[in-house]
Amino acid sequence: MSGGSYDYIYSRIECMADDIPLHSCCDDYVKASLRTAFKKHLRLVAKACRAIEWNDSGDGDQHEIDNIEACLAEDAELHAAIEQAEVVCNELVVAIAEAKALKKGKSK
């Protein structure tokens, strides 16, 4: 497969980063610096999205992992792994309870 498997969404993210004004309703330094930081973050997100899209389209991008990591907090991957493990753990607890109930019902 070749082409934009996600409809080239990364380019729309890049455009948003370019189009966000630093000042809109109020000329506030804090707001301008936050917007500047967010625009920078959007550009990193766009770069990661491009790498994902190219890999999922079969075009290839060897920097997907680096680009994704550049967007995330240092411990984001750990938090995501813990969250996934907790979901699996909860599902396992439910499955064990159901299996025990089924076994109990068959032993009567």
C-alpha positions as CSV (number, residue, x, y, z in Angstrom):
1,M,0.0,0.0,0.0
2,S,1.2,3.5,-0.7
3,G,-0.2,6.9,0.1
4,G,-1.9,8.5,3.0
5,S,-3.4,5.8,5.1
6,Y,-4.7,8.6,7.5
7,D,-5.6,11.1,4.8
8,Y,-2.3,13.0,5.4
9,I,-3.6,14.3,8.7
10,Y,0.0,15.3,9.7
11,S,-0.2,18.1,7.1
12,R,-3.4,19.5,8.7
13,I,-1.7,19.4,12.1
14,E,1.3,21.3,10.6
15,C,-1.1,23.9,9.1
16,M,-2.8,24.3,12.5
17,A,0.6,24.9,14.1
18,D,1.4,27.5,11.4
19,D,-2.0,29.2,11.7
20,I,-2.4,29.6,15.5
21,P,-1.8,33.3,16.2
22,L,0.4,34.0,19.3
23,H,-2.1,36.7,20.3
24,S,-5.8,36.6,19.8
25,C,-8.2,38.1,22.3
26,C,-5.7,39.3,24.8
27,D,-2.0,40.3,24.5
28,D,-0.8,38.3,27.4
29,Y,2.8,37.2,27.6
30,V,1.9,33.9,29.4
31,K,-0.7,33.1,26.7
32,A,1.8,33.9,23.9
33,S,4.5,31.7,25.5
34,L,2.0,28.9,26.0
35,R,0.9,29.1,22.4
36,T,4.5,29.2,21.2
37,A,5.2,26.0,23.2
38,F,2.0,24.4,22.0
39,K,2.8,25.2,18.3
40,K,6.2,23.6,18.8
41,H,4.5,20.5,20.3
42,L,2.1,20.3,17.4
43,R,5.0,20.3,15.0
44,L,6.5,17.4,16.9
45,V,3.1,15.6,16.8
46,A,2.8,16.3,13.1
47,K,6.3,14.8,12.6
48,A,5.3,11.7,14.5
49,C,2.0,11.4,12.7
50,R,3.8,11.6,9.4
51,A,6.1,8.8,10.4
52,I,3.2,6.6,11.5
53,E,1.3,7.3,8.4
54,W,4.2,6.6,6.1
55,N,4.9,3.3,7.9
56,D,1.3,2.2,7.9
57,S,1.0,3.1,4.2
58,G,4.1,1.0,3.4
59,D,6.2,4.0,2.4
60,G,8.5,3.6,5.4
61,D,10.0,6.0,8.0
62,Q,12.8,4.8,10.2
63,H,12.3,7.5,12.8
64,E,8.8,6.7,14.0
65,I,9.8,5.7,17.5
66,D,12.1,8.7,18.0
67,N,9.4,11.1,16.6
68,I,6.8,9.6,19.0
69,E,9.1,9.8,22.0
70,A,9.9,13.4,21.2
71,C,6.2,14.3,21.7
72,L,5.7,12.5,25.0
73,A,6.7,13.1,28.6
74,E,9.6,11.0,29.8
75,D,7.4,8.6,31.7
76,A,4.4,8.5,29.3
77,E,5.3,5.0,28.0
78,L,5.5,3.6,31.5
79,H,2.2,5.1,32.5
80,A,0.6,3.7,29.4
81,A,2.0,0.3,30.1
82,I,0.8,0.4,33.7
83,E,-2.7,1.5,32.5
84,Q,-2.8,-1.4,30.0
85,A,-1.7,-3.9,32.6
86,E,-4.4,-2.7,35.0
87,V,-7.0,-3.2,32.3
88,V,-5.8,-6.7,31.6
89,C,-5.6,-7.5,35.3
90,N,-9.2,-6.3,35.9
91,E,-10.3,-8.4,32.9
92,L,-8.5,-11.4,34.3
93,V,-10.1,-11.0,37.7
94,V,-13.5,-11.0,36.0
95,A,-12.6,-14.0,33.9
96,I,-11.4,-16.0,36.9
97,A,-14.6,-15.1,38.9
98,E,-16.7,-16.2,35.9
99,A,-14.7,-19.5,35.6
100,K,-15.1,-20.2,39.3
101,A,-18.8,-19.6,39.1
102,L,-19.1,-21.8,36.1
103,K,-17.1,-24.6,37.8
104,K,-19.2,-24.2,41.0
105,G,-22.4,-24.5,38.9
106,K,-21.2,-27.7,37.2
107,S,-20.2,-29.3,40.4
108,K,-23.8,-29.3,41.8
